[in-house]
Amino acid sequence: MKPGTPTPSTFFELANRVVATLDQYRQHSQTGEEKVLRHTAVGPLTQTLDLEKWIRTGGLDHTNLEDFLAPYLAASQHVHSPAFIGHQVAIPHRGAIMGDLIHGVTNNAMAVYEMGPSATVVERVIINWMLEKAGWFSSDQLSDFSAHPGNGAGVLTHGGSLANLTAVLAARAAAFPHAWQDGTPDNLVIIAPAATHYSIARAAAIAGMGQNAVYPAPVNALDQLRAGQLESVYRRACDDGKTVFMVSLNACATATGLYDPIDEVADFCAAHNLWLHVDGAHGASALLSDKYRHHLNGVSRANSLTWDAHKMLRTSALCAAILFKDPAALGQAFSQEGSYIFYEENHPGFDVGRTTIECTKAALGAKLFMVLAIEGEKALGQFVEKQYDDTRTFYELISAQSDFECPYQPQSNILCFRYLPLGDNQAQMNLRQEIVRRGNFYITTAIINQTRYLRLAVMNPLTSTATIIALLDEIRTCAKGKISDCTAPKSG
């Protein structure tokens, strides 16, 4: 055996130690006994991890793994804690975790079918399942890969930002088929509400239009799109010499969790022959719930839909889908050849790399598949419903407190609220910083109609009424201090 060649037991021993440590970490986090986040400055954390030593000398194995992994986990964000109520990050299901492990071992890059046959087939079935929920799949079997009338198309990407970019490129190709070769016309415009995820403006810039090509759609006081006033924005763009080719809306908005009226916007787009994109990165998962899918009424009339599995489908990051009603739209988004990877001769499969920015793409579909294979689609829908229901319960609890207010009834699992004794925006921000510095809870903030609110994203099924009561008590405790003098989180 050559020097440095691992013995047959090395992988198994190291994997066992990693899995045992991670399971202990996960279980301990779930009890809520551990702080959600221990703030440590970059310098001390780098030294604690002893990164330079490991890089220079190597030697990490199952006997000394804890020397690195223990401080790494201690300084991590403990998303498994019931007190993690901050960002829209899934609490990964064990199935998704196993999917990551399987891909880590097999490492099948999926640009061409022969580099990942199993991963490619799994992804196509997962895409068909998502298309079915959006109303864009009419076959009897999810494994029907034929060009069946009524079947859309899609691809999984590493994140919703890439999915949104793909939608913008597809919409551009539909309106201006020669843009890929000849360049983007300098007068193109997208209409989208100001609360749209920043990736839409980034996509416009990347596509050569510039961020100023996103014209703000009219919204109400809660930043929801007002479909009845779209005509005025459209006319203003035309008067400016612009060509509107796309309208993007939120389902739901990142900051508030509120949905835009898809059906009404679809009427407007149909009247003007415009591409309608639904950014359902977070809220499209409501399609799995009979109780809440009405928030996406009209989605089947859209041209494209972004849907992140790494938010509400219990899947580890990253795993997002961009779905198209017209299957041809996916193939038209890109027009690139590579003789070293794409071969013209027939082969028993399909090449994912032609339909995505990415070439070396991970087996993203395997993670979501593993969640579904363990839970089933009904249970996954029940999870989404529970998180939405719990958030409504938390809204009622917080609204009943005389020293708190909520600006709206939640439509999803995102909720904003304010602590009234500290009225101004900076005080709310300082309050959040102090809560995070203490490390017992992790929450975020959002600005709605120029007012800053504290913000919850109820991602964890273990977050309970007791958790929220404890959070409100923590807020009151923090507010007793001199909140106006709070600084940024200190190192731990």
N, C-alpha and C positions, 0 to 999 in steps of 0.2 A: 504494500500500500504506500502511495506517495506521501511525503511529509505534508502535513496540513489537510490531508483528506479526512473528513469527519468519519468517525466510526458509525456503524449502523445504528447504535443506540443514542448517538448525540442528539439528533433531531427529536426523538421521542422523549428523552429526559428533559431537554430544554422546553419543549412544548408542554409537557406535564407541569413543569414548574411555573411557566407563564400562565397557563390556564388556572392552576390552583390559586395563584396570587391574584389574578383578575377576578376570579369568582369571589374570593374573600373581600376584595375591594368593592365589588358590586353589592354584595350582601350588606357590608358595613355601611355603604352609602345609603342603601334603601332604608335603614333604620332611622336615618335622620340624625344620628348621634354625631356624625362627622360634619365639620363645617363644609358648606357648599363650595367655598373658594377661600383659599389662604393666599392673600396677596404677598408676593415676594418680588422684590426688584430684580431686574434682569441680571445684574452683576452677581449678587449672592446666589441666585438660583443656578446660574451657570457653574459657579464654583461647587455648589452642593451636588449637582449632577456629575461633576468631575469629567466634563465632556472632553476636554483636551487630552487627559490621560488615556481615556478609552480610545480616542482617535489615533493617538501617537503609538500606543503600545498594544492595543487589542487585548485579547485574553478573556473576554466576557464569555461565561458559560453557565451551566445550570447550578454550579456551586457558588458563584458570586453574583448571580443575576440580581438578587435583592439589593446589592450595593447601588445599582442604578435604578431599578424599577420602583423600589420603595419611595425614594424622594421624588421620582417622576410622578407617581400616582398621588402622592401627598399634595403636590403643587398643582394638580390638574383641577379642571372644573368638574365637580361631582354631579353630573347630569342625572344620575340614578337617585339622587336625594329628593324626597318629596318637596323640599324647600327650593329646588331649582324650578323657578317659575319665570325665567327670563326670556331667552331667545327661542325661536322656532326651530329647535333641534330635536330630533326624535330621541326618545329613550330606547336604545336599540334592543329589539327583540332577540332572543337567543338564536332564532333562525337566521337573522341578518348577520349576526356575529359569526355563525358557522359558515355563512356564504363568503364572508371576508376571508376566513381561514382557508376555505377550499380554493378560492382564487389565489391566495397568497402562495399556495403550494403548486397549483397547476400553471399559473401565470400565462394563461392563454390570451394573448393579444388578439383583438377581434376585427382588425381591419379587413381581413379576408377570411372566408369561410374555413379554409383549411387550417388557419391558425387558432380557431376556436369553434369547432363544430357544435359541441354540446352547448357552449355558452351562447352561440348565435341562435340556435333553435329555441333555447329557453327564453331569450330576449324577445324573439318574434312572438312566441305564445303570450308572454307578459304584455307586449304591446297590443296584441289583439284583444286581450282581456280589458285593457284600459280603453281601447277604442270602443269596445262593447258598452262600457259604462257611459261613454260620451255620446252614444247613439250612432257611431260610425262603423259598426261591424254587424253584418247581417247574416253571416254564415252560421251553420249549426254547430260547427266544431272550431274551437280556438286554434286548432292546428291546421286550419284551412289557410294556406299561404297563397292561394290563387288570386287572380285579379277579379274577384267576385264583385258584381255590382252592389254598391252600398258599403263596401269595405274601404276604410281609410288606410292611412299608413303612419308610421312614426318610428322614432329611434330613441334610445336612452342615452343621456349625456351626463357628464360630470357636473351637474348643477343646473339650476333654473336659469342662470345667466346665459349659459351656452344654448339652452333651449329657446330663450327669448331671442337671442341673436339669430338662431336658425330660422325662427318665425319671421323676423324682419327681412332676412335674405330671401326667404321663399316669397314673401309678399312683394318684395322688390322685383324678383324674377317674374312673377305673374303680371305685374304692371309694365315692366320694362325688361323683356327677355334678353336684351343684348347688354345689360348693365355689367354682367360678369366680365365680358370681353372688352367692352368699350368704356366702362366707367359709369359711375352714378350721375344721372342728371343733377344739376346744381339747384333745382327748385323743388325737390321732394319734401313732403311734410307728413308727419305722423301726428294724429290727435290722440292725446292721452291725458288723464287727470294728473294733477300735480302730485298726488299721493302714489302715483305709479312707482314701482320698484326702479331704482336707479339704473338697473341693467338695460332698460329700454332706451334711455338716453345714451348709455354707453354703446348699445348696439347701433344706434343711429350714427354715432361718431365713427365707429369701426367701419360701418358700411359706406362711409364717405359723405354722409349728409351733414354731419356736425350736430352737436347737442341742441343747437337752436332750431333744428328742424322739428323738434317735438313741440307742437302748439298745445298749450294747456286747455283741456276740456273744461267746460263749466261744471262746478261742483256746488253742493250744498254746504251747510256749516260743519258737517261731519266729513267733508272731503269725498262724498259719494258723487259719482258722475250724474249730471242732470241731462238725460237724453233729449228732453224737449228743447234744450237750448244749444244743441250741437250745430244746428243749422247756422247760427250766427258766427260760430268759430269757423265753420267751413267757408262761409261767404267772405269772412275777413281774410282767410288764407288765399282764397282765389283773387281777391282784390289786391293782395300783396304780390301777385304773380306766381303763387305757389301751386303745386299740384299735390293734393291730398291723395294718398294711395292706401292708407291704413289707419284704423282706429284700434287702440288697445285699451282694455279695461281691466279692472281688478276683481278677482273672485277667489279670495278676498284681499283687501288692502293689508299690507304688511303691518302698518302702524295700528290700525283700529280693528282689523278682522271683519270689516263690513264689506258687503258685496255690492257691486254695481249692477244696474238693471240690464241684464244681457238681452232679453227679448226686445226691449225698447231700442237699444243701440243697434240690434240686428235689423230692425225696421229701417233705421236711418241709413245703415250701410247698404242695405239692399236697394234703397231708393237712389243711392249715388254710386252704386257698383264699387264699393270700397271693401278692402280686406278687413275682416274682423278677427282680432286676436284676443283671446281670453287668457290673461295671466292668472291661472288657477294654481300656481305653485303650492300655495298653502291650502286654499279652500276647495280645490277640486275633489278632495277626498270625501266631501259631503255627498258625492254621487253614490257612495256606498250605503248611505242612510236613507231609508224611506221617509224619515222624519224631517230631514234637513236638505234633501236633494233639490227642493223647490228653490233654494237660493241660486241654483244654476239653471233655472228654467230658460230655455232658449239656447243652451250651449251647443246643441246639435246644428244650429243655424250658423255658428261661427266657422271660420276657415281654419283656425289653428287653436291649440290649447296646450299650455304648459302645465305640467302636473308633477310635483316633487314627491317621490316616495319617502325621501329622507326627512320629511316633516311629519305628516299625519299617518303614514302607513308603516310606522314602527321600524323603518329601515335605516341602517347606518349610512352616514354620508360617504360618498355622494351617490344619488340615484334619482335622476329626473327624466321626465319624458317630454318630448315635443311631439304632439299628435296633429295630424292633418286630415281634414274631411276628404280632400281630393288626394289620392295616393300619388298623383303625378307631381304635386307640389313639393314633396320631399326630395324627389330626384332632381328637381329644377333649382333647388336652393344653391347647389354647388355644381361646378363644371370644371373638373380637374382630372387630368390623367397622370398616371405614374406607371410606366412600363415595368418597373422593378417590383411592383406589388399587385397591380390589377392586370389580370390576364384575360384575353378576349375569348379563349377557347371555353367550351362548355365545361362546367364542373357541377357536382351534386350539392349546390347550396346557393347562398347569396352573400354578397360582400357588404358588410355594414359600413366600411370606410368610405364608400361613395356618398353616403348620406349624412355625414357628420364632419365637423371640423377636426375631430380627433382621428388619429391613425391608430396608435397603440392604445386601445380602449379596454378597460377592465370589464370583467364579467358582471356588470351591474345588475342584470336581470336575475342572476342567481340569488342575490340577497333578498330581493322582494319575493321571488319564488319560494324561498325557504320559509319566509314568514307565512305566506299563504298556504304552503304545504303542511305546516304545523297547525295553523289556526283555522284555515278556511276563510272564504271571502265573507261569509255571514258574520263571523266573529270579529273580523277586521272592521266591518261596518259598525258593529256594536261598540267597538272601541272608540271610533270617531264620534258616535252618538253620545257615549258616556262623557267624553271630554267636553263636548258642546253643552251637555246637560249640566255637568259640574260647574262650568263657567257661569251659566245662568244662575245657579244656586249661589255662587260666590258673589255675583252681582247683587242679588237680593240681600245677602248678608251685609255687604259693604254699604249699599244704599240705605240700609236701615240705621246706620251709625250717624249720629248728629254731626260728627266732626269729619265726615268724608262725603264725597259726592262722585257720582259716575256720570259722564256726559251722554251715555246712550245705553240701551239694552244690547248686550252682545248677540251677534248672529253666529259667532263661531266660538273658538276657545281662546280668544284674545280679548282682554278687558283692560280699559283705562280708568283711572280714578285719581282723585286729588285729596290731599290732607288739608282741610280748610283752614286750620289755625295758621298755617304757613302759606300765605296766599300767592306770592309772586313766583314767576317761573324759575328764577335762580334758586329760590328756597326749596322748590320741589327737586331740582337737580342736586342740590347739596344734601337733601334728605336721602335721595337714592344713593349718593356716594357714601354716606355714612352707613347705610344699611349694608352695602356691599363690603365696605371696609371691615365691618364687624364679622361678616362671613357666615351668619346664621341663615340668611336668605339671599337669593339672587333674583333680582328683578331689573327691569329696564325702564325707559321713559319714552314718551312720544309727544310730539307737538300736534295739536288739533286746533285749527282756526286760531293760530298764534298763541295758544295756551298750552303750557307743558303739563302733562299728566304722568303719574306713575303708571307702569304697564305690566300686565301679567300675560304670559303665554302658557296656558295650562296644558303642558305636554305630557306630564307624568301622571299615570293612573293612580299613583300613591298619594298625590296631593289631595288633601281632604279639607273639610270645613275646619277641622282643628288646626290644620296648617295655616289657613287664612286668618283665623282668630289670633294665632300666635304672631303672624306677620303684622296684623294691625296693632297688636300690643308692642311689637318691636318698633313700629313707626312712632307710636306715642312716646316710647322710651327715648328714642333718638331725638325726637322733637323737644324733649325737655332740656337737652343740651343747647349749646349756642350754635344752632344749625347754620345760621348765616355766616359763621366763621369756618365751616367745614371746608377742608381742602380735598384735593384728589386723594384716592385711596393710598394709604401708606403701606410700605413693605411690611410683611409679617415676620 
